[in-house]
Amino acid sequence: MTVLSVVIPAYNEEKGIAEIACRVLSVAPELQKAGVDLELLIVDDGSRDRTAEVASKIPGVNLICHPRNRGYGAALKTGFSNAKGQLIGFLDADGTYPPEYFPQLCRAAMNGVDLVIGSRMAGEESKMPLTRRVGNLFFARLLTLLSHQKVTDSASGMRVFKREILEQIYPLPDGLNLTPVMSTRALHEGVNIGEIPIPYSERVGRSKLSIIRDGRIFLQSMVWTVLSYNPVRILGMIGSLGIGIALLVFLGIVMTRLQGVTTLGPWGVAALFLALISSIAGINLFALGVTFNYLVSLFYKRPIRQGLFGKPIFKTPLDVHFGWVGMTSALIGLGIGLASLALGLQGWEIGRLWFYMLTSALLFLAGIQLVIYWLLLRILEELSQRDLLTKHDMGLL
């Protein structure tokens, strides 16, 4: 029979640990109807109150104690390593998550889902404070954008997953940010994720979550994890934004030039300065994101991820065109520069030439940057295919 090991991390939860443990144990009959036996582990994370004492007196509980406080994530990982079940579940000790929903989560896991998340944001009744609801909505939408897969609750603290996916989603952090990092890693590792709507209750005792501090850590952890899998998703979007801003500014300047305006006021100069910075920075960030994707593919020995929004937009990877686009841009920039110099030698005033000279410099610099990145990416591409080509030449394929 399949065994579900439920892990409850507990830190100074003497008022609520007995109630949540008994609620978990009470679902054993329902789990057995689904063909699942229950194992309950409580990990006391160095509590300074009577949490460990209370938990030790509950029949059916396997108690593990940390000698000092190591963090929510560390307590969960201790439970995972000591769990005996083929399925591993967890929930918080504060009574906010309903253990009565474990049978539903287990049924989903036994029907092909590798990681089942109890979603507090999928329609069931929730007593979550407004600030936390907004924060969870933000992180779910952010993860959906960064991974191109819909997620309604990236930080839920009630889940059931198959033991074998631990190798895919490790390493995980020791803090409260374990759950969003788990979600982010699972999505990028291709783990089959499902969500079951669950209700959410008010917690017993004072919350240990800091909206600002932990929100910042959640955001940083999710972005950093995405960067370790698909850097171009973030850097490419930022770079594209910079290039878009530059194009809008230059379009505005061209329109004013066509209207006969050859001078710029303070706001015009500021806009031009912004366009110069955002264009060069945008190109570099975009190309840097693509470069990092090649490095990530070398590290993981996987195909290179392409495209900013899931599937590639173009039939061939965009970076393949960096070479000829860069050379064309540099030559056009050089041509505009030489033409501006010739016109200046013929007596044209600088007020009529400054825009063309500036455009020349921008196109030339952007082109050189693209050519440099094209050379770098071709070397990385060859390195990524070296093992495959070696096996082919040795007749092993």
CORLINQUI-V190505 format. One record per run of one state. SS is the DSSP state (H for helix, E for strand, L for the rest). FROM is the first residue (numbers start at 1). LEN is the number of residues. Records with the same first field share a line. If there is no record, write none. Layout:
SS = FROM-LEN + FROM-LEN
This chain:
L = 1-1 + 11-6 + 26-2 + 34-2 + 46-5 + 57-4 + 67-5 + 83-4 + 91-6 + 98-1 + 111-4 + 120-6 + 127-3 + 148-11 + 170-8 + 189-4 + 198-2 + 201-10 + 259-7 + 301-17 + 346-4 + 385-1 + 394-4
E = 2-9 + 36-10 + 61-6 + 87-4 + 97-1 + 115-5 + 126-1 + 159-4 + 193-5 + 200-1
H = 17-9 + 28-6 + 51-6 + 72-11 + 99-12 + 130-18 + 163-7 + 178-11 + 211-48 + 266-35 + 318-28 + 350-35 + 386-8
